Amino acid sequence: MALPASTEFTRIENWLTLLITTYKQTPSYGLAQTICYYLNKLLNHDDFNYCKSKRCDYLSMQRYWRWQSQKR
């Protein structure tokens, strides 16, 4: 049984959802960098070890957004 995520972890996930939605509407280099920053923050969070079901998704997202943040 998985432990529930902390409030901070959930807040970062919700913030990422908002940032990605904004990026879909108005893509920009700076926004891609911000998304990459918060993904890194999420992946380094203590609660990340407890969300094994989302691990592959977040690692794939990290690769994609790292690539997007390097495009110019």
Residue, then its C-alpha position, 0 to 999 in steps of 0.5 A: m500500500a502506497l503512502p499518501a503524498s505530502t502537501e508540498f509534493t501535491r502542490i508541486e504536481n498541481w503547479l506543474t499541471l498549471l505550467i504545462t497547460t500554460y505552455k500548451q497555450t503560449p509556448s516559450y523557452g522560459l516557461a519550458q525552463t521553469i517546468c524543467y526546474y519544478l520537475n527536478k524539484l519533484l524528482n528530488h523530493d523525499d516523497f518521490n521514492y513512494c510514488k513508484s507508479k508515477r516514476c517512469d512518467y516523471l522521468s520521461m517528462q524530465r527528458y522531454w522538458r529538458w530537451q524543450s528547455q534547450k531548444r532555441 
